[in-house]
């Protein structure tokens, strides 16, 4: 859609426009934002363990009062454009069919943007256009309003067709689009040119079209030199050098939850240069980071976002040998280098680092609590620990402001408010109830503003809800199953309950829940790093193999892993061990850092009604986890249903998904890497897995795998197969539609792609000791193919396992045994298999 075509010598960026194609080149104005408040009012509802089970496409049904009022005012009513168009930036598509400004807003906010472009028609004639958006939009052609649409369905796309008369030559197209942003907002429009005169896109630019096209091509092919950075110089390269020198602006920032100020660099690329050095790894903040790179020449500027993980692993070195030293190291790392939030403040207070710097961190966090921003519960819980245990290290003024924020906060949806805090997921619900329970107990005689309850009453309500949450957890565990970003959120609530809860039964149950979560992590980990299917995932959590918080927890507990900058639970868990007597069973270290000659087979279920049946198999050389028979062929949300890792390099990981959108580093749920637009049928037996995609027609027409070639010790792609070795782990990926490695753009060298919406992937893992060199392994398993029988039965003849039968109901038959997900329990069963022996050994205890 945006491949180079005819480029005129005029000041326009011209591209062909075929009938049925989207118009993808635009000038955008600045986005107008205005806070949208409604009268404080309570809501009805409870924690929803199935909120991510989308009833219609990716539509989440829960509606806040702000959306109800906004819809009553504007749904079905012509949107009112604000101001006049004033070009502020150029939108280049880079493969996306739509202009997508999606993002995250922590309070309800009305947003609106002008967009403008031009179509050059060969002859006059009538054109039919299709406009798609979730909010509202008004369409103008040559200054005349053609029509509008105002569905205003939260993150739910609607479309409308319009007709317009085009003149021969340039035709100006303008669109005003707006919406109410509440938390994650899908804020975009797409304009399709269904039919009309032969035309081309002709975006006006400030330089000759050939130069604008060269800048576009440089950004389209640009990528990082490495898939991740643990040291050295961070640089981007592009095979498409510019014919002239360009000024370069680089802005580095975190994901939508990051509170760190962006880091900016001004660089220059001379004509013919292909490498853009940014900075040394130690000059950049850790964690998965977005780099917005803007190239500017002669008044024309265009930008693109690139993502990469930064981990200061070279500085951190090996973990200390003793647990007590690792606990101290963790607290020091958070206290000195984490993002400046209440989690870091807690670590500082707990290690004697009180004073102005720590007080400034707490003071900076208070406005979000005072204003009930979404995710303020993440900030409040560690603040309560600070207030409870270290009040004597705070100034009177700060302590008074903290108390005021605690009393004014909204602790649940039945209290009046007009915020968009997310009450429905289990991790948020735990934090709300924990905060109400502990805050009320700390301030027993005070009156809580929103509920009108005394502290004693507020604590009693919170206690009842905490106990109910624990009841649900003990029966079903994590609704967002096995999810790397949500283990720490649950641990945030559970660790403060273990340390500070006034009721012994809550402390005891919270301690048991902590140990259970750590056991799940250990059993699903490879070399200490979580490796398995996940119910909620993001690009910034999947690609952050080293800097994700679970890696830091694994380093503290088991000596394997690294620290990033974002933490929720690590210092609280460290304090539970250091100060409150929490003992993590030593046997978990051997499970998490599995070094045996045999293998572990781990089958369990998570989520209410055991919605997710999870299979995990690991050896010392590799690990793979899948969600068995999970919602296949349905629209997905953020589920990653197959994930594997090989060898000792945490970056040597692979997952397979169907992108929910084609924009890189976008905010979709699912996104390019996080989740699947359409969930595949996935079934696994030991080192063999089948992944069958049958994707919805309106979704992207390819599936892909994260395959970081540079992270493997050996790797190559040959037609419909890809092979890789990481340490002693061996991997073959095979499809029935062919594979190719993406060689340019943000994922160059890291992405395997299979074209088409119907694709079969076969995954086979092995190890050097058992299967020999990679070439030998590849020859032995080159004949793997899938045969389809009646009633959805799938057959694979495996040289090692023999005939493997994948039944439609999720059962797998092989080697004289049946593995049946219907039998898997929440408690789970972990079996150890001797090397070389058939499965069926005793369960470990």
N, C-alpha and C positions, 0 to 999 in steps of 0.2 A: 504494500500500500504506500510505503514511503521510499521505495527504491529510487535511486537517481534516474531521472528521465530527462526530458528536454529542459535545459536551463537557459533562459534568455539572457542577452547582454544588457538588459534593462535593470532597473532597481526593483526587481520582483523575484521571489523564489517560486519557481513554476514547477508544478508536478501534474502528471496526467490525472484525470478524474473519470474513472469508468462508471457507467450506470450501475447503481447498487452499492457503490463504495462510499465510505465516510469521508467527509471533509475534515482534514486533520491538521492543517496549518493555520495558526491563528495568532493575532495580537490580543493580549489581555490587559485590562485595566487592573488597578489595585482592587483587592476585595474589601468592600465596606463591611464593617462588623459593628453590631449594636446589641448590647445585652438585652435579653428578653426575660423579664420577670413577670410572674403572675402572683396573685395573692397567696400567702402561705396557706396550705391545706394539707390534710393527711391523705394517704393513699391506702388502698386495701391490697393485700397480697402477702405471699409468703415466699420463702426460698423456693426456687424452681429448679430441681435437679435435671430438668430436661429442656432448659431454655434454649440450648444450642441445637435442639432437634427441630430444624426449621420446618414449619408447616407448609410454607409456600416459598419455594426457591430459598433465598437467604433472608427471608423476612422474619424478624424477631417480634412477636406480638405485643410485648409489654409496652404500655403507653403511659407516659407521664402527663400530669396536668398541663404542663406547658405546651405539649403537642396537641392536647385536646383543645385548648383555647386557641392556639395558633391555627389549627385546622378549621375551627369554627369561624375565625376571622378571614381566612385566606383561601381555603380549599374551594376550588371551583370559581374563584374570583380572579380577574385579571391581575397579575403581579404589577407592582408599581416600581418601575425602574428608578434608581437613585442616581442623580447627577448625569453627566455626559461622558461619553467614551473618551478616555485619555490613555493612550498606549503606555504601559509600564513594563511589559515583558513580552518576549516572543515564546509562543508555545510550539515546540517541534514534537512530532508524535513518537518517534523511536519505536514504532510498531504498535502503539496504542491507537485504537479506533476512536477514542474520545478525549475530550479535554477533561482532565481529572485533577481536581484540587482537593481531594478528600483529605481528611485529617482528624484531629481529636481536639474537642473543645470541652473544658472542664465545667463550664456553666452553660445554660441555654443561651445561644447567641444567634441572632439573625445575620446571615451572611449573603452578600450579593456581589456579582461581578459582571462587567461588560466584556464581551468578546467580539472581535471584528476580523473579517478576512475578505478576500475578493475571489470571484470566479470569473474567468475569462471565457465567454461563450463565443463560438465560431459564427453563430447566426442567432437572430432573435428567436424566441420561442418560449413556451410554457414549460416550467420544470416542476417536478413533484419532489418534495423534500419530506423526510421523516425526522422528527425531533424526539429524542429520548432524554429523560432526566428523572430524578427522584423528587425534586422540589418543583419550583415553578420556573417558567421561561417565557420570554416574549421574543418573537422573531421578526426582524426587519430586513427587507430587501430593497436596496436603492432608496433608502429613507422612508419607505412605506411599510407600515405594520402589516404583516401577513397573517399573524395569528398568535395565539398564546396557549399555554397549558398550565394547569395549577393543581396537580394531583396531591402534592405535599404528603406523600406516604413515606414514613421514615425509612430511608435506605431501600425503598422498593421502587424499582424502575417502572415508568409508564412511557407510552409513546403516543404520538399524534402525527398525522400526515397533513401537509399544507401544499398549496400550489402557488407559484409566483411566476410572473412574466419577466424573463431575462432579456436584456438588450444585447446586441452584438458588441463584443468587447468586454470591458471590466464591469462587474456587478458587485456592489458592496453588500456584504452580509453582516448583519449585527445581531447579537443575541444578548439579552439580559437574562441571567439565571440566578436564582436565589433559593434559600431554604432556611429552615431552623436547624442549626447544628446542636446536637445534644450528645455528648460523649463522642463515640466514633461516628462520623458523618460521611456518607458516600455522596460527595458533592461533585457532580460532573454533568456534562451534557454530551450527546453525540448527535451529529447532524449527518444524515445519509442522503446522498444525491440519487434518488431512486430512478429518475428518468428525466430527459430533457435534451436540449441542444448539446452537441459535442462541446465539451468544456474542459478547462484545466484549472487547477488551483493556481492562484497568482498572488501570493502574499506579498504586499509591499514591504520592502526592507530599505535600510539606510545605505546599503552598499550594493554593488553590482551583484546580480543573482548568482554568478559563478562563485564569488567569494563567500556569499552566505551559504551556498551549497557545500563549499569546502569545509566551512565551520561545522555544518550539520554532519558531514561525513566523518570529520575528526571525532566528534562526540559520539557518533553512532558506533564507532569501532574502538573507542577508548576502553581500557580496563586496567585493573591493578596488576602489577607484576607478579604478585603472589596471592593465593587464596586467603591467607591470614598472615598477620605480622606478630612475631614475638620479640623482635629486635631489628636493628638495622634501619635503613632509609625506606620510608614509604613513598612509592612512586606509581604514577599511572603511565601507560604507554598507549600509543595509537599508531597503527601502520599508515594512517592517512595524515601525513604532515601538511601543514598549511603553506600556501605560497607566499605569505607575508607574515610578519611578526604579529603576535596577539598578546594583549594583556590578559592575565588569568587571575580570577578571583576564586579562592577555594574557602568554603565555609564547612567546618566540621562540627556536627552535632549528633546527639544521641537519638534514641527512639522517642516516641511521644511522651513517655514517662520521665525522661531525663530532665533534671533541673539545672544541669550545668550550662553555663553561658557558652554559646558557640565559640569556637576558635577559628580565627580567620587568617588567611595568608594571601599575600599579593605576589604573584609570580609573573614571569614573562616567557613565552615560547617564541623563539626566533624562527624565521622561515626555515622549513626543512627539518626542524627538530621533531623527534617522535617520542621523547621521554620527558615527563613532567614530574620533577622531584617536588614532594610536598614538605616533608620534615622527617626528622628522626622519630622512630617509634616512641622514644622516651619523651619527646616533646608533645605527644598527642595523648588525649585521655583514653583510658582503656575502655573495653566493651565493644560491642558491635556499633559502628559509627557510620553515619551518612555523610558523604563528601559531596557537596553541591559545587560543581565545577562550571564556571562561567567563562567563556571565551569572548573577548571583545575586540572588534576591529572597526575603526572608522565610524563609530556611532551605532554599530550593530552588535548586539550581544545575545548569546544563546547559552543555555545551561542544561545540565543533566545531573541526576543524582546517582552516585555510585556507593555501594555498601561494602564494608570490609571489617573484620574483627581486628582489634588492637589488643594485645595482651602483653603485659610487661613481664613475661615469663623469664627472660634472661636476667632481669634484676632480681626476681624472686628466688631463682635457683631451686635447689631441692628442699623439700620440707624437713623440718627437724625430726629427729627420731622419736622423741618422747611425746606422748599426747599432751602433757601439761605444757610443754614448750610450744606445741602447735596451737594450743588454745591461746597462749599469750601472743604468738605471732598473728593469729587471726584478729584478735582484739586490737593489736597495734596497727595492722594493715588497715582495718576499717577506720580506726581513730585518726590516722594520718593521711589516708589516700582515698577514702570513699567520697561519693557525692555528699555535699554539705547539707545533710538532712537530719531528721531526728534520730535515725538509726546510727549515724556517725556520732551525733551528740551523745547518745547513750554509751557508745564505746569509749568516748572521751571521758565522760563522767566516771565510768567504771574503772578507768585506768589513771585517775587522778589528773586528767587534763581539763579541769574546769577553768573558767576565766572568760574574758571578753570574746575570744574566738568561738568558743562553744556556745555562749549565750547568743551570739549573732546568728549561728545556725538555727537555733531554736526560734528566735524572733522572726527569722525569714520564713519559717515554715508555718507560723501561726495564721497568716491571712487565709491560707487555703482551708484550714480548719474552721476559722471564724466565718468564712463564706460558704462552707459546706461544698467545696469543690468535689467533683467525682474523684475517688481514690484518696480522699482526705482520711479515710479510716486507716490506710496504710501508714499515714504520718502520725495519727493520733495514738495508736497502740504503743509504739516505743516511747512517745512523749509521756504517756501515763507511767511507764516504768521509770523514766527520768524523774517525774514528779513524786512518785512513791518512794523511791530509794535514794534519791540524791538531791532532795529539796534544799538541804542545808548548804549545798554547793552553788546555789543560785541566788541572784540578787532579789530583793523584795519586789522590785518593780516587775521583773520578768516572771516571778512566781505568781504575782497577782494577775498578770495578763494570761498566763497559762490557765489559771483557775477560771477566769472569765470565759476563755475559749472552751474549756471543758463543759461548763454549765450551759453555754449557748449552742452547743453542737446538736445536730439532729442524729439520733441514734438508731432510728428505724423508720420505716415508711408510715407507721401509724401516728407518728408525731408530725405536726404541721411543718411545712417547708415548701420551697419552690425550686429545689435543686434537681440534678439528674444523677445523683449518686446511684451506683448499680447495686441494688439490694438483692438481686435474684440468684446470683451464683453462690455456691456454697462457701467459697473462700472469703468473699465479702461478708456474707451473713455471719460467719464465725467472728470476724473482727468487729462488726457492729455490736453483736451480743456481748462479746468479751469486754469491749470498751464500756458499754452501759453497766455491766456487772461490776467492773473494777472502779470505774469513775464514781459510781454511786456509793460504793463502799468507802472510798477515800474521802468523800464529801457528804457524809451521812445527813448532816443537819441542813445542808444547802438545798435550795430549790432549783431544779433543772428547768430552764426557760421554756423549752418547746413542749416537753411532756407535762409540765406543771407538777411533777412528782418531787417529793423529797428524795434526798440521796438514798435513804433506806429503801424507799419504794422503787426507785430506779434500779438499784442493785438487785432487788428481788425479781423484778421483771427480767433483767438481764440474766440472772442465774437460771431462771426457768428456761429461758431460750438457749442458754449454753448447754444445759443438760439435754434439752431436746436435740440440739445439734449433735452432741456426742452420741445420743441414741442412734441418730441417723447414720453417723459416721461408723459406728461400731457394727452396724448392720450392712452398710453398702459401701463405705469408704468414699473415695473421691469421685464426684460427679464428672469433673473434668479429668478423666482418667489418666493416671500415670504421667501427668503433664509437668515437664521440667520447670516452667515458670510459676506453677502454682503449688508445688511442694513447699517452697519457701514461704508463700503467703499463709498456708495452713500452719506451717511451723511457727510463723510469727505469732499467731493467736495461741497456739498450744503451748509454746514455751513460756509466754507470760502467765498463762493459767497455771502451769506447773510451778512457776516460781512464786507467784503473788496471790493466787486464789485463796480467799479466806476459808473455803470449804474443802475439807480433806478429800471428799469423794471426787470433787472436780480436779484437784491436784493429781490424785491417783490415776484417774481416767485420762487426763491430759498427758501424763507421763507415758502411759501405755500407748496412746495414740502417736506420740513422738517416736517411740521405738518402732512402732508398726510402720510408719512412713519411712524411717531409715532402713528398715528391713526391705521394703519394696524397692527403694532406691538401690540398695546393695544387690538384690537379686536381679534387677534390671540393668545393672551397670556392667561396663567392660573397662577394666583397668581403672575402676573408680568413677567412670563417667557414664551418666545415664544413657542407655542405648535401647530404645524400644518404641513401640507405638505410643502415641500421645493424643489425648482428647482435645487439647488446645495447644496450638503451636503458632509461632510467628517466625518470620525470617530472622529477626534479631535474636531469637532464642535457639533456633536450629543451627544457625551458622556460627554462633558463639560457643564453640566446643570447649574452649579453655576458660573464658572469662565469665561464663554463666555462674550464678550463685551456687548451683549444685556442685560445680567443680571446686569452688572454695570450701564448701562443706566437706566434700570428699577429701580435700587436702588436709583439713583440720582433723577429721576423724580417722582417715586411713592413710594419709601421707601421699596421696596421688591427686594432683590437680593444681590449679592456679587461681589467683584472685583477679576479679575485674574491679569495677568501681561502684556497681549498684548492688545493694544488699537489702534484704528484708529481715532475715532470721539469723544470719550467721553470728552476730555478737550476742543475741539473746540465747542461742543454743550454747555458745561458749560460756556464758554466765551461768546457765543451768548446770553445766559440767563443773565449772570452777567454784561456784558459790552455793549451789542448791542440791548437790548430791546426785545429779543425773548420771547414771552409769550406762554407757552404750555397750552392749555385749561385744566381747572381743571377737567372737566367731564371725561377726558381720564383715570384718576386714578381709578375711580369707574369701568370703563370697563376693564382695565388691571387687576385689583385686584378684580374680580367679587365676591361679597359676598351676592348677592340677593338670595331670595328663589326660584326664577324662573330660566329661562335659556335664553341665547342669541343664536340665529341662524344667522350666518353670511355667506352670499353667495356673492362671487365676482369673478372677472376674472383678470388675469394679463398676460403680454406678448403680443407682436404684434399679431394682429388678435385674441386676447383673447385665446391664445393657451392653457392656464391653467385655468380651471374652479375649483375654490376652495370652499370647504364647511367646515364650522367650527361650532361646537356646544359645548357650555360649560355651566356648572352650577358651583356653589361654590365648589362642590365636585370633579368635573372632567372636562376635556376638550379633544376633539378629532377633528383633522382636516385631510382632505383627498383631493386629486386631483381627481375630478370626470371624469370618462371616458377619462383618459389621456393616450394616446399612448399605450393602452394595447397590450401585446404580441410582442411589438417591443423591440429591444435592447435598454437598458437604458444607461444613462450617469451617472449623480450623483443625480438623483431625489429620494427623500424620499417621498413616496406618501401616507403614513399613519403614524400619530404620535399622541400619547395621553399621558396624565399625570393625576395623581390622588392625592388628598390631598394636604397638605402643604409642603411636602418634594419634592424639585425640582428633586431629583434623582429617584422618583417613576414614571418613564416614560417608555413607550413601543413604539417601532416601529417594523415594519415587512418588511423584504426585501428578495430578492434572491441575494446571494453574487456574486459579479462579479469575485472574485478570492477566493481561499481557504487559502492563506497566511494571517496571522493576522498582523494588523498594516502595511499593504502594501501600495503601491503607485498607485494601480489600480484606474481607473475611469470608472466604479464603482469599489469599493474595497469590503472588507469583510462586512463592515457595511454601507458604504456611497454609496447610490444608489442601483440599481437593475440590475443584468445582463440581465434579461428579465423583463420588466415592467408588473406588474399584472393588471388585471381588478379590479378596486376599485370603490365601490359605498357606500354611507353612508346615513343613515336617522337617525337623532338625535343620540342616543347612540348605534345604530346598524350599523355595516359595514360588507361588504363581500369583500374578497380579493381572487381572483382566479389566480393562477399561471399556466402557460403552457410554461415552460422554454425551451430554445434552447438546442439541444442535446449535443453540445460541451461545455456547461457551467456546473457549479457544480450541483450535483444531489440532492440538498436539499434546502429548504427555512427555514427561522428562524426568531425569534423575540428576541429583546433585552428585557430581563425580569429579572431585578436585584432583586432577591428574598430577599436579605437583606435590600433593601430600602423600602419594603412593610411592613405593620404592620401584615399582615397575607398573606400566599401564600402556595399553594400546587398544584401538578400536578397529574392528575388521568387519565391515559390512553390517550384518545384523547382530554382531557380538561386541562386547567390551570386556576386557580382562584386566585385572589389577592385582598387585601384591602389596600388602601393607604388613611389614614384619614377616611373620610366618603365616599370615592369613592370605588366602587366595579367593578371588571373586570372579565369577562370570555372570554378566548380564546379557540376556538374549531376548530379542523381540521378533515378532512375525512380520513386522512392517519395515525393518531396517533401522539402523541407528547412525547418527552422526554427532560428532563433537562440535559444539558451538565454538567458533574460532575468533569471533570479534564481539565487541560490546561488553557490558558489565560482567557477564559470566563466562567470558572467553577462557577456555581450558578447564572449566569447572562444570559444564552442563552437557549432558547427553540428551538428545532429543529424538523422539519417535513421532513422525508425522501421522496425522489422522486421529479420529475420535474413537476408533475401535482398535485397540492394540493389546496384545498379550505380551507381558514381560515374564521371563523365567529367571529367577535368581538362584545361583548355586554358590555356596561357600565351601572352602576346604582349607587344608593347612599343609605346609611344606613337608612336615614330618610324615604325614599320612599319604599325600598325593604327589609329592615331588615338586619339581620346578613349575613355574607358572605355565610354561609352554606345554609341559607334559599334562598338567591339570587341564589346560584348555583343550588339548586333543581328546582327553578321556571323556570330557563332558560336552564336546562340540555337537553331539547328536541329540542332545536334549530337545524334545519338542512336546507340545501338548496335543493330546487327542481328545476330542469331545465325543461323549456318548449320549445316550438318551437321558432325560430327566436331569440335565445339568451336571452329570458325572464327568469329571476331568481325569485323564490318565497321563502320567509321565513315567516313562521307563528310565530309571536312574541307575547308572552303572554300579552304584554302591548300595542303594536302598532297595533295588529291584523295582517292581511296579508300585507306584504310589497312586492311590485312588483318592481324589478330592471330591467328596460328595457335596451336593447342593445344600444340604442342611448344616454344613460346616465340618462334618466328620472327616477324618483322614485315616485311611488304611494303608499300612506299610509294614514290612518285616514281621508279619504275623500279629500285629497289634492294631488296635483302634484308638485313635486320639479323638475324643468327643467333647467339644466345647460345652455342650449341654450339661456335662457333669462337673465343669469347673466351678469351684466355690470362691467366695470372697477371700477366705483364708488362704486358698491356693495350695498347691502341692509342688514341691521342688524335689526332683529326683536326680541323683548323681549316677552317671553312666561311666563305667570303666572304659578306658581307651581301647578301641577295637572290639568291644563287646556289643552285643545287641542291646537295645534299650530294655528297661524293665527292672533296673536295680532298685534297691530300697530307697525310700525317701529319707533325706537328711533331716536332722532335728535342729 
